[in-house]
Structure formats: C-alpha cells, structure tokens
Amino acid sequence: MLAKYLTSLVLCFLNSASHSPGQGTSAPWVLKPGGVTRGLASGTWRLDLRNKPAARGSSEAAQLSSRVYGPGEGDLHQSLVLKVHFPTGKVFAFHLSAVSRKGSDLVIHTNATLAGRLDWPPASDTHRPHCTFYLPSPAGPVTVRLEVTRRNGVVATDRYLFVDGIEQLPQDPPPRPIASAQATTVVQTPSVLRAHASPGANGKLEADDGYRGVWYCNQPTQDEYKYKYSGGFATYPQQHAPIAIYCKAVNKTFFVYGGTTARSATDRQELLHMVSYYDHATGLVPRPRILLNKQTGDAHDNPTLQVDDRGHLWVFSSSHGTSRPSYIHRSVRPYDIDEFECVLVTNFSYTQPWFVSGKGFLFLHTRYGGGRDLGIDAARCLFWMTSPDGRQWTPPQMLAGIDRGDYQISWQLSDRVATAFDFHPSPVGLNARANVYYLETGDLGVRWQTVRGERVNLPLTQTENPALAYDSRAERLLVYLKDLNFDRAGRPVILFLTSKGFEPGPRQGPRQWHTLRWTGREWVRRPVTTSDNNYDHGSLYIEADGTWRIIAPTQTSPQPYNPGGEMVMWTSSDEGLTWKLQKQLTRNSPRNHTYARRPVNAHPDFYALWADGHARQPSESFLYFTNQRGDRVWRLPEKMTTEFAKPIPVW
C-alpha cells in the first residue's frame, strides 16, 4: 500500500531550448540513473536539462544515483533537481523498482506546490512496485520537487520520462496517476498485505479471548517515579477522541481501545486495535475483535471511533510520528464488529474524527512536520480534512502550528465542532506546553471562528492571536488539556490542569484542575481540585438538568505522583463555582486507574471507560466502566471462554 509520508527527492523541471530532444518532438525523453549500488554517493543531485540535446541529458543523468535516501542516511540524504522548459505541456513519469522494507515516502512538488504524495508503510520484505507513476507537467518553467523525508526511507527509481501522453508510457502494468494537490496515492502491494494483515483476506476479524489493555511508558526519569508517564494506557491519550459512542438505534455502546498481545507483565507488548460493544439490553459484552496489530508497543497509536448515518463503524488508527502507517477502516455492515474493510492507508497522528449528520466527516488530526511546505517549522501541526463518505478526502488543511507545535482536544455539538489547543514554546517544546486557545466551525471547516464569532486566518502561527482563551505563561504555568464540553446554552467549557513543570513528583505541584467557561462575554476560570500528576486524566460531563460531573483519578494513588490514582466522581450544581466529591469509585487498588473517557451520547449505564496499570513497572492492565450514579464499577472480563460474558462488578 502506498499511503502518505514525506521523503526527499526533488525534481525541478524547467524545460527550455527549442532544439532539445523533448521539445517540439513526440519522441519520449528517457533519463536513466547510472548509480545502481546502494550507499554510493551520486555524482550530482541536480540536472539542468535546458537547451541540451538528448545525448547530453542522458549522459548527465548517468551521474545520478538510482536511489533517493531519507534523513537517516547522512550525507546520502540529498534533493534531486531537474530543470527543463517545454513550450507545450508534457507528462512527467518515473518508474519505481524498489522501496525500503522500513517504509518510505515520496513527495512530489511542481513549481513549489505539492502535486502528490506516495507512501509505503513498513513491511516484512522490500516493496517491489515495478510501476510507472505520472503527473502532468505544464508548459513553460516547471519546478517539481520529490522528497524522501521519512528518516529511514529509500526509494529506487530506474528511469525518469518526459512524454507527450500517457500512451507513450510503459503499459505493463498500467501506469498510475499521482493524486493531485496534497492528496495521497495509496498503492497496495503484496508485501504490505502480508506485513499488515489488518482484516484478513475476507475481512473477518479474529476474536480475542478477553479484555486486556496495553501497558506503556515514556521518558525514563532515573528516580523513584521511573517515567515521565506510564501505566495502563488502553484509553490513552486525551488527544484521541471519541473512543466510545452510544448508538440508540441498537441500544449498544461501541468502543475501541488499545489491546495487547502480552499475557503477563513480562511479555513483549504489541499494540492491538480492538473493537467491541456493551449491549445495554442484555448487559453482555462479546469477545473483543482484533482489527489489527499495529506493530509497536506505543500507545500513541491507539484507535478512535466514529459512526456514520447508516450505522457503519469507522476506526481511525493513529501513528506516533511518521515512522508507521495509519489506517481508516469501515465496518462492512451497520452496527457490526465482525467484518471491516480497509479504506485508506496513510499517515496521521492524534486522531479526532467527527461525523456531522447529513454532511459527512470533519477529521481533526496532527501531522508531524506538516507545516514544512508552508515554511512552518513546528514539530506537531494541527490539520483537518473532510469527506462526504469517508472514502474521498479533501487535502489536509492546516489549522495551527505555533512555535514548536500544538496539542488539541475537541468535541461536537450538532453541526458545531470545537477545538481547544495549547502550544509548545521554544526551546523546550512539548514539555513546556502552555496557554489555551479555542476555535470552532459550524460548516465542516469552511469557516473557523473564535468564540466571539470572529473569522480567523489560518494557520495560526503566533502565540498572540484571536483564539487565545487563557495565557498560562503570564502565571508561569504549564497546561495539560483534559476535556471540552458545552453547557446548556451551547457555550464551551474546557477542563484542564496546570502545574509548574513536566517532571513527576511533588516539586512541580500543586497540579490544579480548572474549568474555563465562556459566559457569552468572557472566559471565566475556576478551580476544581488538585491531583499529583500531570497525566491524571478525567472527563467533563454537562447534563440536561444542569449538573456538571467530572470522573477523574484525583484521589491518592497506589503509585503516588505517577499517572492516575483512585477514580472518583465530582459534581457541581452551580456551573463549576463549587464542587463536591460525590463518589469514590475505586479503592484499595493494586494499580493506578487513569484516562477515564466519556462516550459520545453517553448512556447512564456506561458512562466512563478507563484502564488500570502499575505506573512504575510493566504490569497487566484491565478495563473498567461505571454508571452515571457512580454506585457501581465493572471490570470487563479479561478471560472469556464463551462468545458473550457479563462484566464483573468489582466496586
């Protein structure tokens, strides 16, 4: 499969000279690179083909390497440049013979404009496309840039061609057009199908024998807390939403989570994308289905879920950075988890898909280095795409890339989709995350506006901009976004935590939870409670009777000052002015509970979903849910011998 990444091969075609072979003649101009040995430097990475005869062009092309290398190949990572100038339009093409099994990308620019993207995910064997790809090359000066930006990417091309029409290209196999204007061309190859058999040949998913979550850790700290954050991260992170949706038509709450191949704490963790549901009529859950093995233990690759007007489930499978492929899958039948089809293989991170009834998808997500084509150097840039049917997607459009980048959370209210995001200041980056910004759209991204209804010019790249809702840097505080919801008047309320630093432990406390509410005139920030880690995550519920409810791990934890703790329920009857600890949901736990997640249209019997895990060492991890009253907590069965089972009451 060819999905989307970026690697650096740069072709600038400025075809000139009336006597050149490619000009004023229908004879194909074929340029064959002469360097065929991997690892040898090219004689040149630039060809100026203007005003040169065919023999001269072929001779100079022989100095090129047949391979283009990614940044991980040191000095071999170069841009290839061709310059030509034709009086009439041509077709530019190249024949790809091989692509690194580690995966690669090929990004093609014409006249500094992105013309198309090709991408190969990692596979068990070298990709052997043996296919010609083409795109139109306009008359006059043309600059086409092909980049291999993926670190370990390598692409082998055995010839470049300029022709009058595609009928002059090799026809076996048929040549393939490169998608236009920032779209992604996805190519299926047998090696990828073997390496990433998401659904199998017939699309039916394997059923696992129980509910077990992935354990994950990030950034060792060399102290008693072991890691910056770690634990049972089946429902991580907050930048992935939604992961659960109640569907009234079938009275089921469907959900996705990060499962694992591990059967004990010492086993190797491989992330499985799991799909299941809770049947409110029977009180049963089925054996969860394995959508795919993500070929990593990184919980940043966890899935998200959406449901369309017809009841088809859509699973968006993220990637942490650009080194792995991302996927979109669709259930073959409505409200069914047994069989899925793979719709798209590409690359995106931190997925937040929203479906607006009768209109289609608005897909908020992150692209690492995505602003590079716009001269924006942020590491993590916020983007959106839209689709009427989940199959045909618009090119990604950039929302923000402030300083070193941004994280966002989002939620939907009818046709409105709102996002709250931070920014990552230089030179520290994400470990200095700060501020809260807010934007919303009511028309699938055609117009983005502030909370006051002011239209903004995108992308946002400056810290001082009209979307700013809270300036945490004025108080020298970091911001960790948690959730976004709307009050009964439809006004946004943002839940977040502030601290003095990114490291775990009491020194960077207190970790203060806040709500930030738009009153119609101003943003009002109010405290909720405190907890002991930046990555304690909870969800904010705003109910029809005016009750505000937070389910979060804010009580003393089995592993203090690590992510999570004992899960509790807070309520407020005065729009967040005061809060009452309504229920303690878990107690005397051997492992920390964290990342309590709110389903879309949450049913009172399945109100929050989370996982547990030891925060200082690898451990087993189980999944839990509670009801709206908070008077019972159930564990999803970790071992099943039948197709259906009842969740286990544990508190």
C-alpha positions as CSV (number, residue, x, y, z in Angstrom):
1,M,0.0,0.0,0.0
2,L,1.2,3.5,-0.8
3,A,-0.1,5.9,1.8
4,K,1.4,9.2,2.9
5,Y,4.7,10.3,4.3
6,L,7.5,12.6,3.0
7,T,11.0,11.7,1.7
8,S,13.4,13.9,-0.2
9,L,13.7,13.6,-3.9
10,V,13.4,17.0,-5.6
11,L,12.8,17.3,-9.4
12,C,12.6,20.8,-10.8
13,F,11.6,20.7,-14.4
14,L,12.2,23.9,-16.4
15,N,12.3,22.6,-20.0
16,S,13.8,25.1,-22.4
17,A,15.8,25.0,-25.7
18,S,13.8,24.5,-28.9
19,H,16.4,22.0,-30.2
20,S,16.3,19.8,-27.1
21,P,15.0,16.2,-27.8
22,G,12.0,16.6,-25.5
23,Q,10.9,19.9,-27.1
24,G,8.9,20.0,-30.3
25,T,9.0,16.3,-30.8
26,S,6.9,13.4,-29.7
27,A,9.8,11.1,-29.0
28,P,9.9,10.1,-25.3
29,W,12.9,11.5,-23.4
30,V,14.2,8.7,-21.1
31,L,16.7,9.5,-18.3
32,K,18.3,6.5,-16.7
33,P,20.3,7.0,-13.4
34,G,23.7,5.3,-13.7
35,G,24.5,4.7,-10.0
36,V,22.9,1.4,-9.0
37,T,24.9,0.5,-5.9
38,R,23.3,1.2,-2.6
39,G,25.2,3.5,-0.4
40,L,27.4,5.1,-3.0
41,A,27.1,8.9,-3.4
42,S,25.7,10.4,-6.6
43,G,27.9,12.3,-9.0
44,T,25.3,15.0,-8.9
45,W,21.9,15.6,-7.4
46,R,20.9,18.4,-9.8
47,L,20.3,18.2,-13.6
48,D,19.9,21.3,-15.7
49,L,18.4,20.0,-18.9
50,R,17.6,23.3,-20.5
51,N,19.0,23.8,-24.0
52,K,20.6,20.4,-24.1
53,P,20.3,17.6,-26.6
54,A,19.1,14.2,-25.7
55,A,22.6,12.7,-25.7
56,R,23.8,15.3,-23.3
57,G,20.8,14.8,-21.0
58,S,21.3,11.1,-20.9
59,S,24.9,11.4,-20.2
60,E,24.4,13.7,-17.2
61,A,21.5,11.5,-16.0
62,A,24.0,8.7,-15.7
63,Q,25.7,10.6,-12.9
64,L,22.5,10.2,-10.8
65,S,22.1,7.5,-8.2
66,S,19.1,5.3,-8.8
67,R,18.2,5.7,-5.1
68,V,17.0,8.6,-3.1
69,Y,17.6,8.5,0.6
70,G,15.9,9.7,3.8
71,P,17.4,11.8,6.5
72,G,18.7,8.7,8.4
73,E,21.3,8.1,5.6
74,G,23.5,11.0,6.5
75,D,25.2,12.7,3.5
76,L,23.3,10.5,1.1
77,H,20.2,12.4,2.1
78,Q,20.0,14.9,-0.8
79,S,17.5,16.5,-3.0
80,L,17.4,15.6,-6.7
81,V,16.7,18.6,-9.0
82,L,15.9,18.5,-12.7
83,K,15.5,21.7,-14.8
84,V,13.7,21.8,-18.1
85,H,11.4,24.1,-20.1
86,F,8.9,22.8,-22.7
87,P,6.9,25.1,-25.0
88,T,3.9,22.7,-24.6
89,G,2.6,20.6,-21.8
90,K,4.2,17.2,-21.1
91,V,3.7,14.2,-18.9
92,F,6.4,13.6,-16.3
93,A,6.8,10.0,-15.1
94,F,9.1,7.8,-13.2
95,H,9.4,4.0,-12.8
96,L,9.8,2.7,-9.3
97,S,11.6,-0.5,-8.8
98,A,12.0,-0.9,-5.1
99,V,11.3,0.7,-1.7
100,S,12.9,0.0,1.6
101,R,11.1,-2.5,3.8
102,K,11.3,0.0,6.6
103,G,8.9,2.1,4.7
104,S,9.3,5.3,2.8
105,D,7.5,8.2,1.2
106,L,7.8,10.2,-1.9
107,V,6.5,13.8,-2.0
108,I,6.2,15.5,-5.4
109,H,6.1,19.2,-5.8
110,T,5.6,21.2,-9.1
111,N,6.6,24.9,-9.0
112,A,6.8,24.8,-5.2
113,T,3.2,23.4,-5.0
114,L,2.5,20.0,-3.6
115,A,1.4,17.9,-6.5
116,G,1.0,14.5,-4.8
117,R,2.3,12.1,-2.2
118,L,3.2,8.4,-2.3
119,D,3.8,6.4,0.8
120,W,4.8,2.9,1.8
121,P,4.4,1.6,5.4
122,P,7.0,-0.8,6.9
123,A,6.7,-4.3,5.6
124,S,8.3,-7.7,6.1
125,D,10.1,-7.5,2.7
126,T,11.3,-4.9,0.3
127,H,8.5,-3.3,-1.6
128,R,8.7,-4.1,-5.3
129,P,6.2,-1.7,-7.0
130,H,7.6,-2.1,-10.6
131,C,5.2,0.5,-11.6
132,T,5.2,3.8,-13.5
133,F,3.7,6.9,-11.8
134,Y,2.9,10.0,-13.7
135,L,1.6,13.6,-13.4
136,P,1.1,16.4,-15.9
137,S,3.9,18.9,-16.4
138,P,2.7,22.2,-17.7
139,A,4.3,24.2,-20.5
140,G,7.0,26.7,-19.6
141,P,9.1,26.7,-16.5
142,V,8.1,23.9,-14.1
143,T,9.6,23.1,-10.7
144,V,8.8,19.6,-9.5
145,R,10.2,18.5,-6.1
146,L,10.2,14.9,-4.9
147,E,11.3,14.5,-1.2
148,V,12.0,11.5,0.9
149,T,11.6,12.9,4.3
150,R,10.9,9.7,6.2
151,R,14.0,9.0,8.3
152,N,14.9,5.5,7.1
153,G,13.2,5.8,3.7
154,V,14.9,4.7,0.5
155,V,13.3,4.8,-2.9
156,A,14.8,3.2,-6.1
157,T,13.9,4.7,-9.4
158,D,15.4,3.2,-12.6
159,R,14.2,5.9,-15.1
160,Y,12.5,9.2,-15.5
161,L,10.5,10.1,-18.5
162,F,9.0,13.1,-20.3
163,V,6.4,12.2,-22.9
164,D,3.6,13.8,-24.8
165,G,0.9,11.5,-23.5
166,I,0.4,8.5,-21.1
167,E,0.1,6.2,-24.1
168,Q,3.8,6.5,-24.5
169,L,4.5,5.2,-21.0
170,P,5.1,1.5,-20.3
171,Q,1.7,-0.2,-20.1
172,D,2.5,-3.4,-18.2
173,P,1.5,-2.9,-15.5
174,P,-0.7,0.1,-16.4
175,P,0.8,3.5,-15.3
176,R,-0.8,5.1,-12.3
177,P,-1.6,8.8,-11.9
178,I,-0.3,10.6,-8.8
179,A,-3.1,12.1,-6.8
180,S,-3.3,15.9,-7.2
181,A,-2.9,18.7,-4.8
182,Q,-1.9,17.3,-1.4
183,A,-4.0,14.1,-1.8
184,T,-2.4,10.8,-1.1
185,T,-2.0,8.0,-3.6
186,V,-2.4,4.6,-1.8
187,V,-0.9,1.6,-3.6
188,Q,-1.4,-1.9,-2.5
189,T,1.5,-4.3,-2.8
190,P,1.6,-8.0,-1.6
191,S,4.4,-7.3,0.8
192,V,2.4,-4.8,2.7
193,L,-0.7,-7.0,2.8
194,R,1.4,-9.7,4.3
195,A,3.0,-7.5,6.9
196,H,-0.1,-5.6,7.9
197,A,-2.9,-8.1,7.5
198,S,-5.4,-5.9,9.3
199,P,-8.6,-7.6,8.4
200,G,-7.7,-10.9,6.7
201,A,-8.4,-11.8,3.1
202,N,-12.1,-12.0,3.7
203,G,-12.2,-9.0,6.1
204,K,-13.4,-11.0,9.1
205,L,-11.8,-10.1,12.4
206,E,-10.3,-12.6,14.9
207,A,-12.0,-12.6,18.3
208,D,-9.7,-12.2,21.3
209,D,-10.4,-14.3,24.4
210,G,-10.8,-11.3,26.8
211,Y,-10.2,-7.6,27.5
212,R,-6.6,-6.7,28.3
213,G,-5.1,-3.2,27.8
214,V,-1.7,-2.2,26.6
215,W,1.0,-1.1,29.2
216,Y,3.2,1.8,28.0
217,C,5.9,4.1,29.4
218,N,7.5,7.3,28.1
219,Q,10.8,9.1,29.0
220,P,12.7,7.4,31.9
221,T,13.3,9.8,34.8
222,Q,16.1,8.0,36.7
223,D,14.3,8.5,40.0
224,E,11.7,6.7,42.1
225,Y,8.9,7.6,39.7
226,K,10.7,5.7,36.9
227,Y,9.0,7.5,33.9
228,K,7.5,10.9,32.9
229,Y,4.3,8.9,32.4
230,S,3.4,5.3,32.3
231,G,0.8,2.7,33.2
232,G,-2.3,1.0,31.7
233,F,-2.9,3.1,28.6
234,A,-5.7,1.3,26.8
235,T,-7.8,4.5,26.7
236,Y,-4.9,7.0,26.3
237,P,-4.5,9.8,25.2
238,Q,-6.9,12.6,25.6
239,Q,-5.9,13.8,22.1
240,H,-7.7,10.8,20.7
241,A,-11.5,11.2,20.7
242,P,-14.0,9.8,20.6
243,I,-13.2,6.2,21.6
244,A,-16.8,5.2,22.6
245,I,-20.2,6.0,21.1
246,Y,-23.7,5.1,22.3
247,C,-26.0,4.1,19.4
248,K,-29.6,4.4,20.4
249,A,-30.8,2.5,17.2
250,V,-29.4,-0.7,18.6
251,N,-29.0,0.2,22.3
252,K,-25.3,-0.5,22.3
253,T,-22.2,1.5,23.3
254,F,-19.5,0.7,20.8
255,F,-15.9,1.3,21.8
256,V,-12.3,0.9,20.7
257,Y,-9.2,0.6,22.8
258,G,-5.5,-0.3,22.8
259,G,-5.2,-4.0,23.5
260,T,-2.1,-6.1,23.7
261,T,-0.5,-9.4,22.7
262,A,1.0,-9.7,26.2
263,R,-0.4,-12.3,28.5
264,S,1.8,-11.4,31.5
265,A,3.7,-8.4,32.8
266,T,7.0,-9.7,31.4
267,D,5.7,-10.4,27.8
268,R,6.6,-8.1,25.0
269,Q,3.8,-5.5,24.4
270,E,2.4,-5.3,20.8
271,L,-0.4,-2.9,20.4
272,L,-3.7,-4.4,19.1
273,H,-6.5,-2.2,17.9
274,M,-9.6,-3.7,19.5
275,V,-13.3,-3.1,18.7
276,S,-16.2,-4.1,20.9
277,Y,-19.5,-3.0,22.4
278,Y,-21.7,-3.2,25.5
279,D,-25.2,-4.4,24.9
280,H,-27.5,-2.4,27.2
281,A,-30.4,-4.7,26.6
282,T,-28.6,-7.9,27.8
283,G,-25.8,-6.4,29.9
284,L,-23.3,-8.5,28.0
285,V,-20.1,-7.9,26.0
286,P,-18.9,-10.0,23.2
287,R,-15.3,-11.3,22.8
288,P,-13.5,-8.2,21.5
289,R,-12.4,-8.2,17.9
290,I,-8.8,-7.6,16.8
291,L,-8.8,-5.1,14.0
292,L,-5.0,-5.0,13.5
293,N,-1.7,-5.4,15.1
294,K,0.0,-2.0,15.0
295,Q,3.5,-3.5,15.0
296,T,4.5,-1.3,18.0
297,G,4.0,-1.1,21.8
298,D,3.4,2.7,21.6
299,A,0.0,3.7,23.0
300,H,0.1,6.9,21.0
301,D,-1.0,4.7,18.1
302,N,-4.3,3.9,19.9
303,P,-7.5,4.0,17.7
304,T,-10.5,6.3,17.7
305,L,-14.1,5.6,16.6
306,Q,-16.9,7.2,14.6
307,V,-20.3,6.1,13.4
308,D,-22.0,7.4,10.2
309,D,-25.7,8.0,9.4
310,R,-26.1,4.4,8.2
311,G,-24.6,2.9,11.4
312,H,-21.2,1.9,9.8
313,L,-18.4,1.9,12.3
314,W,-15.3,3.8,11.3
315,V,-12.0,3.2,13.1
316,F,-9.1,5.6,12.7
317,S,-5.8,4.1,13.6
318,S,-3.2,6.7,14.5
319,S,0.6,6.7,14.3
320,H,3.0,8.4,16.7
321,G,5.1,10.4,14.2
322,T,5.8,9.3,10.6
323,S,7.6,6.0,11.0
324,R,4.5,3.9,10.9
325,P,1.3,3.8,8.7
326,S,-2.1,5.0,9.8
327,Y,-5.3,3.4,8.7
328,I,-9.0,4.1,8.3
329,H,-11.3,1.0,8.4
330,R,-15.1,0.8,7.9
331,S,-17.4,-1.9,9.1
332,V,-18.9,-3.9,6.3
333,R,-22.3,-4.0,8.0
334,P,-24.0,-1.4,10.1
335,Y,-23.6,-1.7,13.9
336,D,-21.4,-4.8,13.4
337,I,-17.9,-5.6,14.6
338,D,-17.2,-8.8,12.8
339,E,-16.0,-7.6,9.4
340,F,-14.2,-4.5,8.3
341,E,-12.7,-3.1,5.1
342,C,-9.6,-1.0,4.9
343,V,-10.5,2.3,3.3
344,L,-7.2,4.2,3.5
345,V,-3.6,3.7,4.4
346,T,-1.7,7.0,5.1
347,N,-0.1,8.8,8.0
348,F,-1.6,11.0,10.7
349,S,-1.4,11.3,14.4
350,Y,-3.7,12.3,17.4
351,T,-7.0,11.5,15.6
352,Q,-10.3,13.2,16.4
353,P,-12.9,12.2,13.7
354,W,-16.3,13.8,13.9
355,F,-19.4,13.0,11.8
356,V,-22.0,15.6,11.1
357,S,-25.3,14.0,10.1
358,G,-26.2,14.6,6.5
359,K,-22.9,16.3,5.7
360,G,-20.0,14.0,6.4
361,F,-16.7,13.8,8.3
362,L,-14.6,16.5,9.8
363,F,-11.3,14.8,10.7
364,L,-9.1,16.8,13.1
365,H,-5.6,15.4,13.5
366,T,-1.9,16.1,13.8
367,R,0.8,15.9,11.1
368,Y,4.4,15.8,12.2
369,G,6.4,18.3,10.2
370,G,3.2,19.1,8.3
371,G,3.9,22.8,8.1
372,R,7.2,22.4,6.3
373,D,5.7,23.1,2.9
374,L,4.4,26.4,4.3
375,G,7.7,27.3,5.8
376,I,6.4,26.5,9.3
377,D,9.0,24.6,11.4
378,A,6.6,23.3,14.2
379,A,7.1,19.7,15.0
380,R,3.4,18.9,15.6
381,C,1.0,20.8,13.4
382,L,-2.8,20.7,13.7
383,F,-4.7,19.8,10.5
384,W,-8.2,18.9,9.3
385,M,-9.7,17.0,6.3
386,T,-13.3,16.5,5.3
387,S,-15.1,13.7,3.5
388,P,-18.8,13.2,2.5
389,D,-18.5,9.4,2.7
390,G,-15.2,8.5,4.4
391,R,-13.7,7.3,1.2
392,Q,-12.9,10.5,-0.8
393,W,-11.0,13.0,1.4
394,T,-10.1,16.6,0.8
395,P,-6.4,17.6,1.0
396,P,-5.3,18.2,4.6
397,Q,-5.6,21.8,5.6
398,M,-3.5,23.4,8.4
399,L,-5.2,24.8,11.5
400,A,-2.2,25.8,13.7
401,G,1.5,25.4,14.1
402,I,2.5,27.7,16.9
403,D,6.2,27.8,17.7
404,R,7.3,24.1,18.3
405,G,3.7,22.8,17.8
406,D,0.4,22.1,19.5
407,Y,-1.8,19.5,21.1
408,Q,-5.6,19.7,20.9
409,I,-8.8,18.3,22.3
410,S,-12.2,18.6,20.6
411,W,-15.9,17.9,20.9
412,Q,-19.0,18.2,18.8
413,L,-22.4,19.8,19.4
414,S,-24.8,19.2,16.5
415,D,-23.2,20.8,13.4
416,R,-20.5,22.6,15.5
417,V,-17.1,21.1,16.2
418,A,-14.9,22.9,18.6
419,T,-11.2,22.5,19.4
420,A,-9.1,23.7,22.3
421,F,-5.4,23.6,21.9
422,D,-2.1,24.6,23.6
423,F,1.3,25.5,22.1
424,H,4.8,24.2,22.8
425,P,7.3,27.0,23.4
426,S,10.9,27.0,22.3
427,P,13.4,25.7,23.2
428,V,11.8,23.1,25.4
429,G,8.8,22.2,23.2
430,L,6.0,19.9,24.4
431,N,7.5,19.7,28.0
432,A,6.7,23.4,28.3
433,R,3.2,23.2,26.9
434,A,1.3,26.4,27.7
435,N,-1.8,28.5,27.0
436,V,-5.4,27.5,26.0
437,Y,-6.7,28.5,22.5
438,Y,-10.2,28.0,21.2
439,L,-11.7,27.8,17.7
440,E,-14.9,26.3,16.3
441,T,-16.6,25.6,13.0
442,G,-20.2,25.0,12.0
443,D,-19.6,24.1,8.4
444,L,-17.0,21.3,8.3
445,G,-14.1,23.7,8.3
446,V,-15.2,26.1,5.6
447,R,-15.1,28.9,8.2
448,W,-13.2,28.7,11.5
449,Q,-14.0,31.3,14.1
450,T,-13.3,32.4,17.7
451,V,-15.8,32.0,20.5
452,R,-16.9,35.5,19.7
453,G,-17.8,34.6,16.1
454,E,-14.8,36.3,14.5
455,R,-13.4,34.6,11.5
456,V,-9.6,33.8,11.7
457,N,-7.0,33.5,9.0
458,L,-5.3,30.1,9.1
459,P,-3.0,28.6,10.0
460,L,-2.4,30.2,13.4
461,T,1.4,30.5,14.0
462,Q,1.7,33.3,16.6
463,T,1.3,32.9,20.4
464,E,-0.7,36.2,20.5
465,N,-3.8,35.5,18.3
466,P,-7.6,36.0,18.5
467,A,-8.1,32.3,19.6
468,L,-6.3,32.8,22.9
469,A,-8.6,32.0,25.9
470,Y,-6.1,31.6,28.7
471,D,-2.5,32.9,28.9
472,S,-0.8,30.4,31.3
473,R,2.7,31.8,30.6
474,A,1.7,35.0,32.4
475,E,1.5,32.8,35.5
476,R,4.5,30.7,34.6
477,L,2.3,27.6,34.5
478,L,2.2,24.6,32.1
479,V,-1.2,23.5,30.7
480,Y,-2.4,19.9,30.3
481,L,-5.7,19.8,28.4
482,K,-8.3,17.2,29.6
483,D,-11.7,17.7,28.0
484,L,-14.1,20.0,26.2
485,N,-17.8,20.2,26.5
486,F,-20.8,22.6,26.1
487,D,-23.1,24.0,28.8
488,R,-26.9,24.1,28.4
489,A,-26.6,27.3,26.4
490,G,-24.2,25.7,24.0
491,R,-21.2,27.6,25.3
492,P,-17.9,25.9,25.6
493,V,-16.3,24.7,28.8
494,I,-12.7,23.4,28.9
495,L,-11.3,21.2,31.5
496,F,-7.5,21.3,32.1
497,L,-4.8,21.0,34.7
498,T,-1.9,23.4,35.4
499,S,1.5,22.6,37.0
500,K,4.9,24.2,37.5
501,G,6.9,21.6,35.4
502,F,6.7,18.4,33.4
503,E,8.6,16.1,35.8
504,P,6.7,13.8,38.1
505,G,6.9,14.3,41.9
506,P,5.7,16.8,44.5
507,R,8.3,19.5,43.5
508,Q,6.2,20.6,40.4
509,G,2.9,20.7,42.3
510,P,0.3,21.6,43.0
511,R,-1.4,20.2,40.0
512,Q,-4.5,22.3,39.9
513,W,-7.6,21.3,37.9
514,H,-9.6,24.1,36.3
515,T,-12.7,24.7,34.2
516,L,-12.6,27.5,31.7
517,R,-16.1,28.6,30.7
518,W,-17.3,31.1,28.1
519,T,-20.1,33.2,29.6
520,G,-21.1,34.9,26.4
521,R,-18.9,37.9,27.3
522,E,-15.7,36.5,28.8
523,W,-13.8,33.4,29.7
524,V,-14.1,32.5,33.4
525,R,-11.6,30.2,35.0
526,R,-12.5,28.3,38.2
527,P,-10.6,25.7,40.3
528,V,-12.0,22.2,40.8
529,T,-9.5,20.1,42.8
530,T,-5.9,19.0,42.8
531,S,-4.1,15.7,42.0
532,D,-0.5,14.6,41.9
533,N,0.5,14.0,38.3
534,N,0.2,16.0,35.1
535,Y,-1.2,12.9,33.3
536,D,-4.1,12.3,35.6
537,H,-6.9,12.4,33.1
538,G,-10.6,12.7,33.5
539,S,-13.7,13.7,31.6
540,L,-16.2,16.5,32.0
541,Y,-20.0,15.8,31.7
542,I,-22.6,18.6,31.5
543,E,-26.1,17.1,31.9
544,A,-29.5,18.2,30.9
545,D,-30.5,19.2,34.4
546,G,-27.5,21.5,34.7
547,T,-25.3,19.1,36.7
548,W,-21.6,19.3,35.9
549,R,-19.8,16.0,36.6
550,I,-16.1,15.1,36.4
551,I,-14.9,11.5,36.6
552,A,-11.1,11.5,37.2
553,P,-8.3,9.8,39.2
554,T,-7.8,12.6,41.7
555,Q,-7.5,10.6,44.9
556,T,-4.4,9.2,46.5
557,S,-2.9,6.5,44.2
558,P,-1.3,3.1,44.8
559,Q,1.8,4.6,43.0
560,P,1.7,8.3,44.2
561,Y,2.9,11.0,41.9
562,N,2.6,8.8,38.9
563,P,-0.2,9.0,36.3
564,G,-3.6,8.0,37.7
565,G,-4.8,7.0,41.1
566,E,-8.1,6.1,42.6
567,M,-11.1,7.1,40.4
568,V,-13.6,9.5,41.9
569,M,-16.7,11.4,40.8
570,W,-17.0,15.2,41.4
571,T,-20.3,17.1,40.8
572,S,-21.2,20.8,40.7
573,S,-24.7,22.3,40.7
574,D,-23.6,25.9,40.1
575,E,-21.7,25.7,36.8
576,G,-18.4,24.9,38.4
577,L,-18.4,27.5,41.1
578,T,-18.2,24.8,43.8
579,W,-17.5,21.1,43.6
580,K,-18.5,18.1,45.8
581,L,-16.7,14.8,45.9
582,Q,-19.9,12.7,45.1
583,K,-18.4,9.2,45.0
584,Q,-15.2,7.4,45.3
585,L,-15.4,4.8,42.5
586,T,-12.3,2.7,43.2
587,R,-10.4,2.0,46.4
588,N,-7.5,-0.2,47.7
589,S,-6.4,-0.8,44.2
590,P,-3.1,-2.5,43.5
591,R,-2.5,-0.4,40.3
592,N,-3.3,3.2,39.3
593,H,-6.5,3.9,37.3
594,T,-6.4,6.6,34.7
595,Y,-7.7,8.1,31.5
596,A,-11.4,8.0,32.2
597,R,-13.1,8.6,28.9
598,R,-16.5,9.9,28.1
599,P,-18.6,8.2,25.3
600,V,-20.5,10.3,22.8
601,N,-24.2,10.3,23.8
602,A,-23.1,8.5,27.0
603,H,-25.8,6.1,28.2
604,P,-26.3,6.2,32.0
605,D,-25.3,2.6,32.4
606,F,-21.9,3.0,30.5
607,Y,-20.8,6.5,31.5
608,A,-17.0,6.3,31.6
609,L,-14.4,3.8,30.3
610,W,-10.8,3.5,31.7
611,A,-7.9,1.1,32.4
612,D,-5.6,0.4,35.2
613,G,-1.9,-0.5,35.4
614,H,1.2,-0.3,37.6
615,A,2.8,3.1,37.0
616,R,6.4,2.1,37.8
617,Q,6.8,-1.3,36.2
618,P,5.2,-3.3,33.4
619,S,2.0,-5.0,34.6
620,E,-1.2,-6.5,33.5
621,S,-3.9,-3.9,32.6
622,F,-7.7,-4.3,32.8
623,L,-10.5,-2.2,31.6
624,Y,-13.4,-0.8,33.7
625,F,-16.6,1.2,33.3
626,T,-19.0,2.9,35.7
627,N,-22.6,4.2,35.5
628,Q,-23.8,7.8,35.8
629,R,-24.7,7.4,39.5
630,G,-21.2,6.1,40.3
631,D,-22.7,3.4,42.6
632,R,-21.0,0.5,40.7
633,V,-17.8,-0.2,38.8
634,W,-17.5,-3.2,36.5
635,R,-14.4,-4.8,35.0
636,L,-14.6,-6.1,31.5
637,P,-13.8,-9.9,31.6
638,E,-10.1,-10.4,31.0
639,K,-10.6,-14.1,30.2
640,M,-13.6,-15.4,28.2
641,T,-14.5,-19.0,27.3
642,T,-17.8,-18.1,25.6
643,E,-18.8,-15.6,22.9
644,F,-20.5,-13.3,25.4
645,A,-20.0,-12.6,29.1
646,K,-21.2,-10.3,31.8
647,P,-18.8,-7.6,33.0
648,I,-17.6,-8.3,36.6
649,P,-18.8,-6.0,39.4
650,V,-15.7,-5.0,41.4
651,W,-16.7,-2.0,43.5
